[in-house]
């Protein structure tokens, strides 16, 4: 058996929650352990922070506070903007919440497809009367749920967007997914509609190089860690 212990708090619910945190930590250490909750313990702080962001993420989605930010991709030789990358941000009254705080929470809550739909809807609305190309991130869950093609067809018709202006970015570790065959089929369907497909942050994640060849990608985005030390050729 395992035991989680917490000193009594004024709020009984806080006492029980802290005891639960301690119990979970005790279980991680194996059987026949006890753990005493400590506010200053970094692992307890991290877990409480994660729980807090679950609540924040739910609020961001339910209250429609996920907004697209647009990062320009510039040709360094001509200074011409080639395209825009669409980035998700949580916009609350007192702060902007970065994806690193709500994406993992959204995955746990089953809300990733809701965020993707919001990003597509708001991005299409923003670019409907513009000419630039733009890219949007999609996830394994988006590809496996099978809603994308129908949803995108409706949005293309509604906003009068040319599909060739839109690139969907995926991470390379999707090549290791159990449902890889279904993912490839869905990506092929998107390309048949005119959309482009790109690999994001290439070189950072685990991948199967053999399977990467199965993805009819239009381009890859090499992670900055591999390019920041490159010097301009003297030629």
JONOR-V142705 format. One record per residue. RES is the residue in three letters. PHI is phi in whole degrees, -180 to 180 (NA if undefined). OMEGA is omega in radians with two decimals (NA if undefined). Layout:
# JONOR-V142705
res = {RES/RES}
phi = {PHI/PHI}
omega = {OMEGA/OMEGA}
This chain:
# JONOR-V142705
res = {UNK/UNK/UNK/UNK/UNK/UNK/UNK/UNK/UNK/UNK/UNK/UNK/UNK/UNK/UNK/UNK/UNK/UNK/UNK/UNK/UNK/UNK/UNK/UNK/UNK/UNK/UNK/UNK/UNK/UNK/UNK/UNK/UNK/UNK/UNK/UNK/UNK/UNK/UNK/UNK/UNK/UNK/UNK/UNK/UNK/UNK/UNK/UNK/UNK/UNK/UNK/UNK/UNK/UNK/UNK/UNK/UNK/UNK/UNK/UNK/UNK/UNK/UNK/UNK/UNK/UNK/UNK/UNK/UNK/UNK/UNK/UNK/UNK/UNK/UNK/UNK/UNK/UNK/UNK/UNK/UNK/UNK/UNK/UNK/UNK/UNK/UNK/UNK/UNK/UNK/UNK/UNK/UNK/UNK/UNK/UNK/UNK/UNK/UNK/UNK/UNK/UNK/UNK/UNK/UNK/UNK/UNK/UNK/UNK/UNK/UNK/UNK/UNK/UNK/UNK/UNK/UNK/UNK/UNK/UNK/UNK/UNK/UNK/UNK/UNK/UNK/UNK/UNK/UNK/UNK/UNK/UNK/UNK/UNK/UNK/UNK/UNK/UNK/UNK/UNK/UNK/UNK/UNK/UNK/UNK/UNK/UNK/UNK/UNK/UNK/UNK/UNK/UNK/UNK/UNK/UNK/UNK/UNK/UNK/UNK/UNK/UNK/UNK/UNK/UNK/UNK/UNK/UNK/UNK/UNK/UNK/UNK/UNK/UNK/UNK/UNK/UNK/UNK/UNK/UNK/UNK/UNK/UNK/UNK/UNK/UNK/UNK/UNK/UNK/UNK/UNK/UNK/UNK/UNK/UNK/UNK/UNK/UNK/UNK/UNK/UNK/UNK/UNK/UNK/UNK/UNK/UNK/UNK/UNK/UNK/UNK/UNK/UNK/UNK/UNK/UNK/UNK/UNK/UNK/UNK/UNK/UNK/UNK/UNK/UNK/UNK/UNK/UNK/UNK/UNK/UNK/UNK/UNK/UNK/UNK}
phi = {NA/-133/-130/-114/-125/-142/-68/-69/-104/-61/-93/-60/-63/-62/-62/-67/-64/-64/-65/-65/-57/-63/-65/-61/-64/-60/-65/-63/-86/106/-76/61/-127/-128/-139/-103/-65/-133/-57/-90/-72/-62/-67/-67/-61/-64/-69/-66/-66/-62/-64/-61/-74/-62/-66/-63/-63/-59/-65/-59/-76/-64/-91/56/-110/-90/-126/-83/-110/-117/-102/-74/-104/-112/-74/-68/-83/-107/63/-85/-75/-87/-165/-124/-101/-91/-118/-85/-137/-92/-110/-104/-61/-106/-168/-107/-98/-79/-58/-61/-95/-122/-68/-61/-65/-64/-64/-65/-86/72/-111/-63/-66/-64/-67/-61/-63/-64/-65/-65/-60/-73/-70/-61/-63/-68/-95/-61/-110/-118/-110/-68/-81/-151/-125/-130/-80/-128/-115/-58/-63/-60/-73/-82/-75/72/-98/-61/-60/-65/-61/-69/-60/-64/-72/-61/-68/-71/-95/57/-96/-80/-58/-69/-84/-111/-116/-104/-103/-126/-90/-68/-70/-62/-67/-99/-67/-62/-98/-57/-60/-68/-63/-62/-61/-69/-64/-63/-65/-65/-67/-67/-82/111/-72/-99/-128/-132/-95/-96/52/-60/101/-89/-98/-69/-158/-104/-64/-63/-73/-59/-67/-74/-85/-78/-75/-89/-166/-121/-109/-76/-60/-60/-60/-94/-119/-66/-95/-68/-108/-64/-63/-67/-79}
omega = {3.12/-3.10/2.99/-3.02/3.04/3.03/-3.08/3.11/3.11/3.10/-3.09/3.14/3.11/3.12/-3.13/3.14/3.13/3.09/3.11/3.07/-3.13/3.13/3.11/3.12/3.11/3.13/3.13/-3.12/-3.13/-3.11/3.08/3.07/2.94/-3.13/3.12/-3.12/3.14/-3.12/-3.07/3.13/-3.04/-3.12/3.08/3.12/-3.12/-3.11/3.12/3.11/3.12/3.11/3.13/-3.11/3.00/3.13/-3.14/-3.12/3.09/3.13/-3.14/-3.10/-3.08/-3.10/3.11/-3.14/3.01/-3.08/3.06/2.96/-3.01/-3.13/-3.10/3.01/-2.95/2.98/-3.03/-3.14/-3.06/-3.05/3.12/3.08/-3.10/-3.12/3.05/3.01/-3.11/-3.10/-3.12/3.07/3.01/-3.06/3.10/-3.08/-3.01/-3.08/3.02/-3.10/-3.11/-3.11/-3.12/3.12/-3.06/-3.11/3.13/3.12/3.13/3.10/3.12/-3.09/-3.10/-3.06/-3.07/-3.13/3.09/3.13/3.13/3.13/3.12/-3.12/3.11/-3.10/-3.06/3.10/3.10/3.13/-3.11/-3.03/-3.02/-3.14/3.13/-3.07/-3.04/2.98/3.12/-3.10/-3.10/3.09/2.99/-3.01/3.07/-3.12/3.11/-3.09/-3.10/-3.11/3.01/-3.11/-2.90/-3.03/-3.14/-3.14/-3.10/3.10/3.12/-3.10/3.08/-3.14/-3.07/-3.06/3.14/3.12/3.03/-3.09/-3.11/3.08/-2.99/3.05/3.04/-3.08/3.08/3.08/-2.98/-3.11/3.04/3.10/-3.13/-3.09/-3.13/-3.10/-3.06/-3.12/3.13/3.12/3.12/3.12/-3.13/3.10/3.10/3.12/3.11/3.13/3.12/3.08/3.13/3.14/3.03/3.12/3.14/3.01/-3.11/3.07/-3.12/3.11/-3.10/-3.03/3.00/3.10/3.01/-3.09/3.10/-3.13/3.10/3.13/3.13/3.14/3.13/-3.06/3.11/3.04/3.07/3.07/-3.12/-3.11/-3.09/3.13/-3.10/-3.06/-3.00/-3.13/3.13/3.11/-3.13/-3.14/3.12/3.14/NA}
